[in-house]
Amino acid sequence: MQDLWRLSAADLANLVKTKKVSAREAAQAGLARLDAVNPSLNAVIDHRPEDVLKQADAVDAAIARGEDPGMLAGVPVTIKANVDQEGFATTNGLKLQRDLIAREDNPVVANFRKAGAVLLGRTNCPAFSYRWFTTNLVHGDTKNPRDASLTPGGSSGGAGSAVAAGIGHIAHGTDIAGSIRYPAYACGVHGLRPTLGRIPAFNPALPERPIGPQIMAVSGPLARTVNDIRISLAAMSARDIRDPWFVPVPLEGPARPKRAALCLDPDGLATAPEVKAAVIDAGKRLERAGWTVETIENTPPMREAVEWQIKLWLGDGYEAQLEMAEREGDPGALACLRGNRARVTPMDQANYAKALTRRATLTRDWMLFFETYAVLLTPVSGELPFPDHLDRKDDSSFKRVWEAQLPQIAIPFMGLPGLVVSTGLVGKAPVGVHIVSGRYREDLCLLAGEAIEAGGVPPSPIDPVG
């Protein structure tokens, strides 16, 4: 069978389980595709073909013994370089961590293995996973396969680039401010930021994270079909007691009326006409699928959530983060921290207490909103995918980037799930919609996402273009 790398994860796993294709054949196809296109993308920055084939052979051996190989049997997946994978460096895009070799797997990596997935390679991220652009001083630039002049997104830019180009069928990413959702948007694929506590995560090789990242950062999947997002969520969310925030909530919640809210300019976001058109089109797709869609003037507070999110993320331990960035010498990381200094400092005890107090109030506001609506549709960003490295052009461009990302930055503060569905192209630039729901209601995001996906998506996987 030709071009196994083109298949959905669900279809490939079914072929492997039924012995129509071996896991080794799937792995060989994945490695061949990586060799063919990764040199022009630099999406994968570390991989070991012998180990990939060894993993695949173990899946085939389990099937031969009559054992259940797992829901992702033989499916090649990629892992972002900011989580621990035994035997590999958890660089997080840093020269300072290129020798930080993990001795055991992060829970999300372990869960992929338990599900029978084959770990194909490690994907690139910006230094410290700070930016919506993917470059660093240890691994270099990652390119967008749809248009090399556009950002591949960040911080899971390698993940988005890889899965869009057919390097792996599912890509692992992390998200504290859009780092799964924006690469999905920029590369024309789909990406899910799950609820805090849905997917267990922990890096044994690194110090414990401060409270901000603990309550806002999550792992999640990027994929070319919403169904592949669905099955990868099931695989990634298996219990692991090492994450104290993990909550064993069922993946399917109670049935809800198919009622969606749609907001084009949430909390004063200046949304580009092409982006508005995509969100309106997504709403029409939902209506054709039997949903009631109500256009609303505004959402519960996003802008305030953004300010507190950034304070908890970058303001907590700001001077220590800046000192480490200065030792690393990464221009993008330094621009991120220096450009936000006035916004996030001082993060003193009074601000810390107020942040956590306001988090309770804003989360309540949002959960009450989702008692009325099953899902909310908003822009992913106020703009089409940015020209690469726009945030480093000048001060006004830096501010423009951070303002446009308001919907992505806001929802992590409340721990809400968000799904990006790619819906089309404007020229070469992908466009899509952001679907948000209440806590642990990824199922409602996916239900709406599948209806929107049915109306058409950009072709993928694709060969990289200049």
C-alpha positions as CSV (number, residue, x, y, z in Angstrom):
1,M,0.0,0.0,0.0
2,Q,1.4,3.4,-1.0
3,D,1.5,6.6,0.9
4,L,0.5,5.3,4.3
5,W,1.6,8.7,5.7
6,R,-1.4,10.3,4.0
7,L,-4.0,8.3,6.0
8,S,-5.8,9.5,9.1
9,A,-4.6,8.0,12.4
10,A,-7.9,6.2,12.8
11,D,-7.7,4.5,9.4
12,L,-4.1,3.6,9.8
13,A,-4.7,2.1,13.3
14,N,-7.5,0.0,11.9
15,L,-5.3,-1.3,9.2
16,V,-2.6,-2.2,11.7
17,K,-5.0,-3.9,14.1
18,T,-6.5,-6.0,11.3
19,K,-3.0,-7.0,10.0
20,K,-3.6,-5.4,6.6
21,V,-0.6,-3.3,7.2
22,S,2.2,-3.8,9.7
23,A,3.3,-1.2,12.2
24,R,6.8,-1.5,10.7
25,E,5.4,-0.6,7.3
26,A,3.7,2.4,8.8
27,A,6.8,3.4,10.6
28,Q,8.9,3.1,7.4
29,A,6.4,5.2,5.6
30,G,6.6,7.9,8.3
31,L,10.4,7.9,8.3
32,A,10.5,8.1,4.5
33,R,8.1,11.1,4.6
34,L,10.2,12.8,7.3
35,D,13.4,12.3,5.2
36,A,11.7,13.7,2.2
37,V,10.2,16.9,3.6
38,N,11.8,17.7,6.9
39,P,15.0,19.2,5.4
40,S,12.9,22.1,4.0
41,L,10.8,22.5,7.2
42,N,13.0,21.7,10.2
43,A,9.8,20.6,12.0
44,V,11.4,17.6,13.6
45,I,14.7,18.3,15.3
46,D,15.6,14.9,16.7
47,H,14.7,11.3,15.7
48,R,16.2,7.9,15.8
49,P,15.1,5.6,13.0
50,E,16.3,2.4,14.7
51,D,14.3,3.2,17.8
52,V,11.2,4.0,15.7
53,L,11.4,0.7,14.0
54,K,12.0,-1.1,17.3
55,Q,8.8,0.5,18.7
56,A,6.9,-0.6,15.6
57,D,8.1,-4.1,15.8
58,A,6.9,-4.3,19.4
59,V,3.4,-3.3,18.3
60,D,3.5,-6.0,15.6
61,A,4.7,-8.6,18.1
62,A,1.8,-7.7,20.5
63,I,-0.7,-8.2,17.7
64,A,0.9,-11.5,16.8
65,R,0.5,-12.7,20.4
66,G,-3.2,-11.8,20.2
67,E,-2.9,-8.8,22.6
68,D,-4.8,-5.5,22.2
69,P,-2.1,-3.1,20.8
70,G,-4.0,0.0,21.8
71,M,-6.3,2.5,20.1
72,L,-3.4,4.1,18.2
73,A,-1.8,0.8,17.1
74,G,1.3,1.6,15.0
75,V,0.4,5.3,14.4
76,P,3.4,7.5,14.1
77,V,3.2,10.6,16.3
78,T,5.5,13.4,17.1
79,I,6.4,14.8,20.5
80,K,7.2,18.5,21.3
81,A,10.7,19.0,22.6
82,N,9.6,20.6,25.8
83,V,8.3,17.4,27.4
84,D,10.3,14.5,28.8
85,Q,10.8,11.5,26.5
86,E,13.2,8.9,27.9
87,G,16.6,9.1,26.4
88,F,16.1,12.4,24.6
89,A,17.0,16.0,25.6
90,T,14.1,18.2,26.9
91,T,15.6,21.3,25.3
92,N,12.5,23.5,25.2
93,G,14.4,25.3,22.4
94,L,17.3,26.1,24.7
95,K,21.1,25.7,24.4
96,L,21.1,25.7,28.1
97,Q,19.1,22.4,28.1
98,R,20.6,20.5,25.2
99,D,22.2,18.1,27.6
100,L,19.1,17.7,29.8
101,I,18.4,14.0,29.0
102,A,15.1,12.6,30.3
103,R,15.4,9.4,32.3
104,E,11.6,8.7,32.1
105,D,8.6,9.7,30.1
106,N,6.3,12.6,30.8
107,P,2.8,11.1,31.4
108,V,1.5,12.2,28.1
109,V,4.4,10.4,26.3
110,A,3.8,7.3,28.4
111,N,0.1,7.4,27.5
112,F,1.0,7.5,23.8
113,R,3.1,4.4,24.2
114,K,0.3,2.6,26.2
115,A,-2.0,3.4,23.3
116,G,0.3,1.7,20.8
117,A,1.6,4.8,19.1
118,V,5.0,4.9,17.6
119,L,7.1,8.0,18.6
120,L,8.5,9.3,15.3
121,G,10.5,12.3,16.4
122,R,10.8,15.4,18.5
123,T,9.3,18.7,17.2
124,N,10.8,22.2,17.4
125,C,9.6,25.1,19.6
126,P,10.8,28.6,20.3
127,A,13.1,29.2,23.3
128,F,11.2,28.7,26.5
129,S,8.1,28.0,24.4
130,Y,7.4,31.8,24.7
131,R,6.3,32.8,21.2
132,W,3.8,32.3,18.4
133,F,6.9,31.9,16.1
134,T,9.2,28.9,16.1
135,T,13.0,29.6,16.1
136,N,15.8,29.2,18.6
137,L,19.6,29.1,18.8
138,V,19.9,25.4,19.3
139,H,17.7,23.9,16.6
140,G,17.1,26.9,14.2
141,D,14.0,28.0,12.3
142,T,10.9,25.9,11.6
143,K,8.9,26.8,8.4
144,N,5.2,26.7,7.5
145,P,4.7,24.1,4.8
146,R,1.9,26.2,3.3
147,D,3.9,29.3,2.9
148,A,7.5,29.7,4.1
149,S,6.9,33.5,4.6
150,L,4.3,32.9,7.2
151,T,4.9,31.8,10.8
152,P,4.2,28.1,11.5
153,G,2.8,29.3,14.8
154,G,4.2,28.7,18.2
155,S,5.1,27.5,20.5
156,S,4.2,24.1,19.0
157,G,5.2,25.3,15.6
158,G,7.2,22.1,14.8
159,A,4.1,20.1,15.7
160,G,1.8,22.1,13.4
161,S,4.3,22.1,10.5
162,A,5.0,18.3,10.8
163,V,1.4,17.1,10.9
164,A,0.4,19.5,8.0
165,A,3.2,18.0,5.9
166,G,2.5,14.4,6.7
167,I,5.3,13.9,9.2
168,G,3.3,11.8,11.7
169,H,-0.5,11.5,11.9
170,I,-0.9,13.2,15.3
171,A,1.3,15.8,16.9
172,H,1.7,16.4,20.6
173,G,1.7,20.1,21.6
174,T,1.5,22.2,24.8
175,D,-0.6,25.3,25.3
176,I,-0.5,28.1,27.9
177,A,-1.5,31.0,25.6
178,G,-2.4,29.5,22.2
179,S,0.6,27.2,21.6
180,I,-1.5,24.3,20.3
181,R,-4.3,26.4,18.8
182,Y,-2.2,29.0,16.9
183,P,0.1,26.5,15.1
184,A,-3.0,24.6,14.1
185,Y,-4.5,27.8,12.7
186,A,-1.3,28.9,11.0
187,C,-0.6,25.5,9.4
188,G,-4.2,24.7,8.4
189,V,-4.8,21.7,10.6
190,H,-6.9,21.2,13.8
191,G,-5.7,21.5,17.4
192,L,-7.3,21.0,20.8
193,R,-6.3,22.7,24.1
194,P,-8.1,20.5,26.6
195,T,-9.4,21.5,30.1
196,L,-6.8,21.8,32.8
197,G,-6.5,18.4,34.4
198,R,-7.8,16.4,31.4
199,I,-4.4,15.2,30.2
200,P,-1.8,14.4,32.8
201,A,1.6,16.0,32.4
202,F,4.8,16.2,34.5
203,N,8.5,16.6,33.5
204,P,10.6,14.6,36.0
205,A,13.8,16.1,34.5
206,L,12.9,19.7,35.4
207,P,12.0,21.6,38.7
208,E,8.4,21.9,39.7
209,R,6.6,24.6,37.8
210,P,5.2,27.8,39.5
211,I,1.5,28.0,40.1
212,G,0.7,30.0,37.0
213,P,1.9,27.3,34.5
214,Q,0.5,24.6,36.8
215,I,-3.0,26.0,36.4
216,M,-2.8,27.2,32.8
217,A,-0.5,25.0,30.8
218,V,-1.8,21.8,29.2
219,S,-0.8,19.2,26.7
220,G,-3.0,18.4,23.7
221,P,-3.1,17.0,20.1
222,L,-2.9,18.5,16.6
223,A,-4.2,16.4,13.7
224,R,-5.6,16.6,10.2
225,T,-9.1,15.4,11.1
226,V,-11.3,16.2,14.1
227,N,-11.9,12.5,14.6
228,D,-8.1,12.0,15.0
229,I,-8.2,14.8,17.7
230,R,-11.0,12.8,19.4
231,I,-9.1,9.5,19.5
232,S,-5.8,11.1,20.5
233,L,-7.5,12.9,23.3
234,A,-8.8,9.6,24.6
235,A,-5.3,8.1,24.4
236,M,-3.5,11.0,26.0
237,S,-6.0,11.4,28.9
238,A,-5.3,8.1,30.6
239,R,-4.8,8.3,34.3
240,D,-1.3,9.1,35.7
241,I,-1.0,9.9,39.4
242,R,2.1,11.9,38.9
243,D,0.0,14.9,37.9
244,P,-1.8,16.2,41.0
245,W,-4.1,18.3,38.7
246,F,-5.3,15.3,36.8
247,V,-9.1,14.7,37.1
248,P,-10.7,11.4,35.8
249,V,-13.7,13.0,34.2
250,P,-15.6,11.0,31.5
251,L,-14.8,12.1,28.0
252,E,-18.5,12.3,27.2
253,G,-20.7,14.6,29.2
254,P,-24.5,15.0,29.4
255,A,-26.3,15.8,26.2
256,R,-26.9,19.5,25.6
257,P,-29.2,21.4,23.2
258,K,-27.2,22.3,20.1
259,R,-27.0,26.0,20.8
260,A,-24.0,28.0,19.9
261,A,-23.0,31.6,20.5
262,L,-20.9,33.4,17.9
263,C,-18.9,36.6,18.7
264,L,-16.8,38.3,16.0
265,D,-15.2,41.0,18.1
266,P,-14.8,39.6,21.6
267,D,-14.0,42.2,24.2
268,G,-13.1,44.8,21.6
269,L,-10.8,42.7,19.4
270,A,-10.3,44.4,16.0
271,T,-11.0,41.4,13.8
272,A,-9.9,41.4,10.1
273,P,-12.7,41.0,7.5
274,E,-11.3,37.7,6.2
275,V,-11.2,36.3,9.7
276,K,-14.8,37.5,10.4
277,A,-15.9,35.9,7.2
278,A,-14.5,32.5,8.3
279,V,-16.2,32.7,11.7
280,I,-19.5,33.6,10.1
281,D,-19.1,30.7,7.6
282,A,-18.4,28.3,10.5
283,G,-21.7,29.5,12.1
284,K,-23.6,28.8,8.9
285,R,-22.1,25.3,8.7
286,L,-23.3,24.7,12.2
287,E,-26.8,25.9,11.3
288,R,-26.9,23.5,8.3
289,A,-26.0,20.7,10.7
290,G,-29.0,21.5,12.9
291,W,-27.5,23.9,15.5
292,T,-29.0,27.1,16.7
293,V,-26.4,29.8,16.3
294,E,-26.9,33.2,18.1
295,T,-24.6,36.1,17.3
296,I,-23.7,38.0,20.5
297,E,-22.1,41.4,20.9
298,N,-19.7,40.3,23.6
299,T,-18.5,37.4,25.7
300,P,-17.7,37.2,29.4
301,P,-14.5,39.1,30.1
302,M,-11.5,38.2,27.9
303,R,-9.4,41.2,28.2
304,E,-9.1,41.1,32.0
305,A,-8.4,37.4,31.8
306,V,-5.5,38.1,29.4
307,E,-3.9,40.6,31.7
308,W,-4.0,38.2,34.7
309,Q,-2.9,35.3,32.5
310,I,0.2,37.2,31.4
311,K,1.0,38.3,34.9
312,L,0.8,34.7,36.2
313,W,2.7,33.3,33.3
314,L,5.5,35.8,32.8
315,G,5.3,38.0,36.0
316,D,5.8,35.3,38.5
317,G,9.6,35.0,38.8
318,Y,10.0,37.6,36.1
319,E,13.6,38.5,37.0
320,A,14.7,34.9,37.1
321,Q,13.1,34.2,33.7
322,L,14.8,37.3,32.3
323,E,18.2,36.3,33.8
324,M,17.9,32.9,32.2
325,A,16.9,34.4,28.8
326,E,19.9,36.7,28.9
327,R,22.2,33.7,29.5
328,E,20.5,31.9,26.6
329,G,20.8,35.0,24.4
330,D,17.7,34.2,22.4
331,P,16.4,37.5,20.8
332,G,12.8,36.3,20.6
333,A,12.7,35.3,24.2
334,L,14.3,38.5,25.3
335,A,11.8,40.5,23.2
336,C,8.9,38.7,24.8
337,L,10.0,39.4,28.3
338,R,11.3,42.9,27.9
339,G,8.2,43.8,25.8
340,N,5.9,42.7,28.6
341,R,7.9,44.0,31.6
342,A,5.6,47.0,32.3
343,R,2.6,44.7,31.9
344,V,3.6,42.0,34.3
345,T,5.6,43.7,37.0
346,P,5.4,44.0,39.9
347,M,3.9,40.6,40.6
348,D,3.9,41.1,44.4
349,Q,1.8,39.3,47.0
350,A,-1.2,41.6,46.6
351,N,-1.2,41.1,42.8
352,Y,-0.8,37.3,43.3
353,A,-3.8,37.2,45.6
354,K,-5.9,39.3,43.4
355,A,-5.1,37.2,40.3
356,L,-6.2,34.0,42.0
357,T,-9.3,35.7,43.4
358,R,-10.3,37.1,40.0
359,R,-9.7,33.7,38.5
360,A,-12.5,32.3,40.6
361,T,-14.9,35.1,39.7
362,L,-14.1,35.0,35.9
363,T,-14.3,31.2,35.8
364,R,-17.7,31.4,37.4
365,D,-18.8,34.0,34.8
366,W,-17.7,31.8,32.0
367,M,-19.3,28.6,33.4
368,L,-22.6,30.4,33.8
369,F,-22.3,31.6,30.2
370,F,-22.0,27.9,29.1
371,E,-25.2,27.0,31.0
372,T,-26.9,28.9,28.2
373,Y,-24.7,27.9,25.2
374,A,-23.1,24.6,24.5
375,V,-20.2,26.2,22.6
376,L,-18.9,29.6,21.7
377,L,-17.4,30.5,18.3
378,T,-14.8,33.3,18.1
379,P,-11.8,34.2,15.9
380,V,-8.7,32.3,16.7
381,S,-6.7,35.5,16.1
382,G,-7.7,38.9,15.0
383,E,-5.6,38.5,11.9
384,L,-4.7,35.9,9.3
385,P,-1.4,34.0,10.2
386,F,1.4,36.6,10.7
387,P,4.5,37.1,8.6
388,D,7.2,35.1,10.2
389,H,9.0,36.8,13.1
390,L,6.6,39.8,13.0
391,D,6.9,40.2,16.8
392,R,10.6,41.2,16.4
393,K,10.2,43.8,13.7
394,D,9.5,46.8,15.9
395,D,7.5,47.8,19.0
396,S,4.3,48.4,17.2
397,S,4.4,45.0,15.5
398,F,5.1,43.4,18.9
399,K,2.0,45.0,20.4
400,R,0.0,44.1,17.3
401,V,0.8,40.4,17.7
402,W,-0.1,40.3,21.4
403,E,-3.3,42.2,20.8
404,A,-4.5,39.9,18.0
405,Q,-4.0,36.8,20.1
406,L,-6.5,37.9,22.8
407,P,-9.0,34.9,22.4
408,Q,-6.1,32.4,22.7
409,I,-4.5,34.0,25.7
410,A,-7.7,34.5,27.6
411,I,-9.2,31.1,28.0
412,P,-6.3,29.3,29.8
413,F,-6.8,31.6,32.7
414,M,-10.1,29.9,33.4
415,G,-8.8,26.5,32.4
416,L,-11.4,26.1,29.6
417,P,-11.0,23.9,26.5
418,G,-10.6,25.3,23.1
419,L,-10.6,23.6,19.7
420,V,-9.3,25.2,16.5
421,V,-10.8,23.9,13.3
422,S,-9.2,24.9,10.0
423,T,-11.9,25.9,7.5
424,G,-10.2,27.2,4.4
425,L,-7.5,29.4,2.8
426,V,-7.2,33.0,2.0
427,G,-4.7,32.8,-0.8
428,K,-2.0,30.6,0.8
429,A,-2.9,31.7,4.4
430,P,-5.1,29.3,6.4
431,V,-8.1,30.5,8.3
432,G,-10.4,28.9,10.8
433,V,-12.5,29.2,13.9
434,H,-12.0,28.9,17.7
435,I,-14.6,26.7,19.5
436,V,-14.7,27.1,23.3
437,S,-16.9,25.2,25.8
438,G,-17.2,24.7,29.6
439,R,-14.7,22.8,31.6
440,Y,-14.3,19.1,30.6
441,R,-16.7,19.6,27.7
442,E,-14.2,18.8,25.0
443,D,-16.9,16.5,23.6
444,L,-19.1,19.6,22.8
445,C,-16.1,21.3,21.1
446,L,-15.5,18.1,19.0
447,L,-19.2,17.7,18.2
448,A,-19.4,21.3,16.8
449,G,-15.9,20.9,15.2
450,E,-17.0,17.8,13.2
451,A,-20.0,19.6,11.9
452,I,-17.9,22.6,10.8
453,E,-15.2,20.3,9.4
454,A,-17.8,18.7,7.2
455,G,-18.2,22.0,5.3
456,G,-14.7,21.8,4.0
457,V,-11.1,22.1,5.1
458,P,-7.8,23.0,3.4
459,P,-6.1,20.0,1.7
460,S,-3.7,18.1,3.9
461,P,-1.2,16.6,4.2
462,I,0.7,18.8,1.7
463,D,4.1,19.0,0.2
464,P,5.9,22.1,1.5
465,V,5.8,25.2,-0.7
466,G,8.0,28.2,-0.7
